[in-house]
Amino acid sequence: MAVKKEFTKFIIKGGHPLSGRVKISGAKNSATKLIVASLLTSDECRFSNSPNKLSEMEVTSSLCRLLGSDTHIKDDNFVIRTKDIKTTKIPFEYGNVNRISILFAGPLLNRCGEAVIPIPGGCKIGSRPVNFHIEGLKKLGCSVEVKDDFYHLRCDRLVGNNIQLDYPSVGATENIIIASTLAKGRTMIFNAAIEPEILDLVKFLQKMGAIIEISTDRRITIEGVDKLEGASHTIISDRNQAVSFAAAGLASKGDVFVEGADQDDLITFLNTVRRVGGKFEVENDGIRFFYGGKFKPIALETNVHPGFMTDWQQPLVVMLTQAEGVSIIHETVYEKRFGYVSELTKMGAEIELFNTCLGGLDCRFANKEYYHSAVVKGPTPLRGEEIIVPDLRAGMSYLIAGLIANGETIVNGINYIDRGYENIDEKLKGLGADIYRV
């Protein structure tokens, strides 16, 4: 049997403006949660526009099969049925691959009354504590014991309750929504996250028979039902991919049409593009991004939706290295989000980090020793170097940096990038990039 070759790095030769059309896939941050939610029913669920080739999707579907699911995958269609739950324990190694395992608590508790979940890992961008998840599950009547690096969760039946989140955590909001759909009574989540991926989850659960209302004051109300049924759903497009290709096209002084980019989910980013001096045109099937002259410096703070997304600041920072002046970025979501900057400075970027809040937003990291503000000086020519990817979004920003750098850039640790971007090298080649795997 032939051994499949493992590719570990990208080689990029920069200096080629990107041009052409690229199609983005379904949002993996939505797809993985929808698949987990499908375990709430023994009926079949069908998804289209599913990013099936992503490694994170492979991990999620593999875990579902281990728990008892039957899955069928073809092109961008994903079909799953979990007639019976075979085990309520998720192996330890799944906790270290990504953070999806904690989301299985709700389906396992509702169908089996217990769940054994490994304490999760994930990208090294900050603490990303799961205490919001655990406290929310406790509020729903679940007992929690920590033993041997696992959460041991048990309940007779989950019961609705009022849950106040100290921070509008996306994962915790998703977890509580999934768990409470079959709980007895009503659950109200205060200070909930309201990202597009949350709305996609709510729409799918509503199709299954759930009763969920979203108020304008970040309050989500779930009325528990006795049973959920199978449903079909089209997954929303990946707004992170849209931003990544937009930034790559703009930073390379090119002209890229991003098929599937949705203006509704990108309003804040589009406003930022305009402030920086980039150009865009919204069409029915996507958005065209193109270079319109020199880039201008800006001051920006990341925030929860509808603010500027934390996953968008890395490609933006690469763009700002080419702006004429000094830009300021204040990261308010993850305390270690700027861990990728050291490799950009090795490539010639002039970026200085500060542990003070360089912005006007209330920040959880004020008066703490986290370097969560950045000052970016431009324009600075980037040069090709050998660099190492620390996390998914940083990895994509390194590809953009390599595309605009002089000479050859070697990007190691591409497994992170493959978690969130299907065939990224082939798509970039289609836009004129000189990139290949080794």
N, C-alpha and C positions, 0 to 999 in steps of 0.2 A: 504494500500500500504506500502510495506517495505521501510524503509528509508535507503538510501545508506550510508554506513559508510565512514566517512572522515578520512583518514590516515594523520597524521601530522608529523611523525618522523620515522627515521630509527634507528634500534638497530644493532650495528655491534660488533662482537667479533673478534678481530684481531689476526694476527699471522699465517694465512694460505696462503702460496704461491699460487697464481692463476695459473691455468693450464687448457688448453683446447682451444676450438674454440668459437668465438663470432662473430655474424654478425651485422654490423652496418647498420643503416637505411639511407634513403635519407637525404640530408642536409636541416634542417629546415630553415637556413638562406637563402637558395635558394628557397625552396618550397613556403614559405609564399609570397615572392616577385613575383614568377611566377603566383601564384593564383591572386594576385592583377593585374598583367599585363593582365590576361585573360579578365578583365573587359573592355579592350580597344575594344573588338569586341562583337557583339551580337551572334556570332557563338559559338558552343560547343568546349571546349578545354579539352584534356585528359592528365593526368599525371600518370606515373608509378614510382615505387620506392618512393612513397610519404610517409612521416612519419606521418600518419594520427592519431596516438594515442597520439601525443604530445599535451599538453594543449595549446601551442601557435598556433598550427594548428587549434585547435577547435575554438579559439578566432577569427582567421582570417576567417575561413569558416562561422562562425556565423555572422560576420560583413558583409560578402558578401551576405548572405541570407537576411539580414536586408535591404541591398541596392537593392535587387531584383534578386539575383542569385538563380538558382536551382543547387543543388549539390547532387552528388551521390558518396558514399564512400564504397569501399569494399576492404578488405585486404590492399594492398599498392597501390591501384588505386584510383585516385581522378578525378572525372568528374564534370565540371562546365559549365553552360551556363547562361549568363546574357543578356537575350533578351531585357529587358527594365530596366532602372534605376528608382526605385520607390521613392527614396529620395536622396538628395544631402547633407544631414546633418548627420554626424557621432556622435552618442551620447557621452556625456562627459565621461562616465565611460570607454569607450574604450581607451581613451587617457591615462588613469591611469593604464591600464592592461599591455600594451606594447607600442612600438613605431611604430607599423605597420600602424596606421591610417594616418600618414602624407603621406604615399606612395599612398594613394587613390586619392590624389589631381589630378594627371595626368589623370586617366580614367574619373573622374567626370568632370573635366574642358573640356576635349575633347568631351565628349558625351553630357554634359548638360550646359556647360558654367559657371558653378559655383560649389563651394564646401565649406562646413562649417566643419572645422577640429578642434577637440580639441587639445589644446597645449599638446604634448605628455609627458609621463613619461617614465618608464622603469627601468632597473637595476641601482642601486645606485653606479656606478663605476666612475662617473665623470659627468661633465656638459652636454656632448653630445649635444651641441647646435644645433637647427634646423635652425639657421640663414643661413647656407649654402643652405638648401632646399629652404627656403623662397626667398632668394636673387636670386637663380637660376630660380625659377618660375616667379619672377618679370622680370628677363631678357627675359623671353619668352613671355612677354606682359600681364602678369596676375596682376591685382590690388589686394592688400592685405590690409585688415583692421583687427585689433585686437580688439575684443569686447567680454566681459564676458567669458574670458578664451577660446575663439575660434578664429581661423583664418577664416576670411570671404574672400574667393578667387573668383574672377570673371574675365571673358574674353569673347570677341566675338569669337576669334579663337587664339590659341597660335601661335606665330611666332618665327621661328628659330633665334638664335643669338649666338654670341661667349660668352662663360662662363668660366671664370678663377676661379678655386677653390683655396682658400688660403691653403687648406689642402686636400689631396686626400681622402675625406670622402666616405665611401662605400655607406651609405644611401643616401647622396646627389647625388652621381653619379647615383645610381639606379633611384632615383626620376626624375632626369633630363632626363635620357634615356627614361623612360616610358612616361613622358609627351611629349617629343619632337618627338616621332615616328609619331604622327599624326599632328604635327605642320606644318605650312606653311613655306617652305624653309628649309635651312640647319642650323643645330646646331653643334657647335664644343665645346667640353668640354676639357679644358686644365687642366693639373695636376689631371686627373681623377684617381679614384681607378681602379685597374685591377685584383682584387681578382678572384679566380675560380668561385665564386657565381655570379659575374658580367658577366663573360664569359658565364655562363649557361643561364643567363637572355638574353644576346644578341643572343645566339643560338636559344632560344625559339621565341624571337621576329622576328628573321630572318625567321623562319618557318612560322610565321603569315603573313609575307609580308613586314616587315620593312627592311630598308637599313641602316646598321650600320657597320662602319669600325673602327678598333682599330689599332693605330700606336704605334711604339716602344717607343715614347717619352711621354707616358701617355696622348695621345690625342685621344679622341673618337669623331667620326663624324657621325651624324645622318641626313640622308636626309628624310624629312617628306614625308609621303604618304597620300593618301586620305582615304584609308580604310585598315583595317587589318582583316584577316580571322582566323577561328579556326585552331588549330594545336594539334598534339600529341607530347609528350616529356617525356623522361626518366630523372628524377632528379638525379644530381650527388650525390655520397656518401658523408656523413658528415665527413669532415676532423677533426672536433673538437672531434667527438666521437672516431674516429680512434686514435687520440693522447691520449685521456682520457684512453682508454682501454690499449694502449701501455704503458702509464705511470704506470697504476695500475699493469700490469704484471711485469714490470721491478722493480718498487719500492718494490713489495712483493717478489722479488727474484724468480719469477715464469717463466712460459713459455706459452705465449698466442698467438694464431693465430687470427688476426683481418681480418675477411672476408669482402671484399669490400674496404679495405684501398687501396688508389691509390698513387703510388709512385710519379706521376707527381705533385700532390698537396701537397706532404709531404717532398719534397727534403730538405728544410731547417731544418725541425724537425729531419729527419733521420741523417743529418750531426751532429746535436746537440747530438742525442743519441750516435753516435759513439764517439764524443769528451768526453762525460760523462763516457763512458766505457760500455754502454749497447750494446747488440747484436741484429741484425735483419737479416732476410732473405726475399727477395722479391720474391713472386710467382705470377702466373698468376691471381689468384683470391683473393689475399690479401697479407698481410705481417705478418711474424712471429716475435715476439719480445721475447727475453729471456735474463735472467741474465747471465752475463759472468764473474763475479768476482766483485771486489770492484769498486764503483763509484768514479770518479774523479771530483774535483771542476772545475768550468768554470766561465768565465765572458761573459755576454750576454746582448744584447739590443733588446727590442721588436721594431717592425717597421711594416709599411704597407707591403702588399704582393709585392715582393716575400721575404720579410724579415721574421723574427721569429714572428709569430702572437701573439698578446696580449692575446688572449684566451688560448694560450698554456702555458703561464708562470706560472699559478697557479699549475697545475699538475707537472710541471718541478720543481718548488720550493719545493714541497713535496719530490720529488726524491732527490733533492740536500741536504735535511736535513740528508740524509744517505750517502752523499759523504764524502770522507776523506780529509777535508780541508775547505777553505773559498771560497765561490762563490759570485759573484756580479751580480745583475740583475738591469738593467736600463730600466724602463718603459717609453716609449716616446709617447704612444697613448692615454691613459686615465690617468688623474691626480690623481684619487682616486682608482686605480686598486689594491692597496695593503691593502684595508680595511679589507680583510679576514685574515691578518697575526696575529692579536691579538688572535684569537681562536687557531691558530697553536702554538703560544707561550704558551698558556694555556696547550696545550698537551705536552709541553716539547721542542718544536723547539727553536733553538737559532737564531732568525732573528732580525736584527736591521734595522730600516728605516731611510732614510736621505732625506732632501729636496734639496740636491745638485745633479748635474748630474754626476753620476759615470760611465761615458762612453764617447765615442768619437762622437756620433751622435749629430747633431743639434736638440735641444729639445725645444718644445714650452713652457715647464715649467721651463726653466732656470731662476734663480733669482726670483723665486716665492716660496711661502710657501707651496708647495705641496710635500708630502713625496712620491717621485716617484722612489727612488732607494733603493735597499735592499741588505744587506750583510747577507748571510746564512752560518752559521757555522755547520759543521758536522764531523763525524756522531753523531747524537743525538737520543737516544731511545725515541720514542713517547709513551705516556700513554693515555688510554681511558679517555675521559671527556664528559660532556654534552656541546654541542656547537650549535650555531645558524647560519644558512645560510644567508648571506647578498645578494648574487646574484647567477646566474646560474653557471658560471664557478668556482666560489669559492666553491659552493656546491659540485661539482664533486671532487674538490681537497680534501674536507673534507672526502668524502667517501674513497678516496685513503689513507688519513692519518689514518682513522679508521681501514682500512684493514691491515695496518702495525703496528698499535699501540698495546701495551700490555694492555689486559683487554677489557672492554666494552666501546664503544663510542656511545653516543646518539646524533643524528643529527636532529635538529629541523628546520622547515621551508622548508620541502622537496618539496613544491609546485614550488619553483624556479628550482629545479633539474628536475622535471617532465616537465618543459617547453622545455627542450632540449634533454632528454634521455628517450626513450620508454622502459618501463618495466626494468629499470636499475637494480632493486633488483633481478629480475628473471635472468637477463643476468649474473650478478655477481655470483649468486648462481650456475649457470651452469658452472662457472669457479672454483667453490670450496669455494666461500666466505660464511661466516656465517653472514647473513644479513636478516632482516625481517622488515616489516612495522607494526607500531602500531598507 
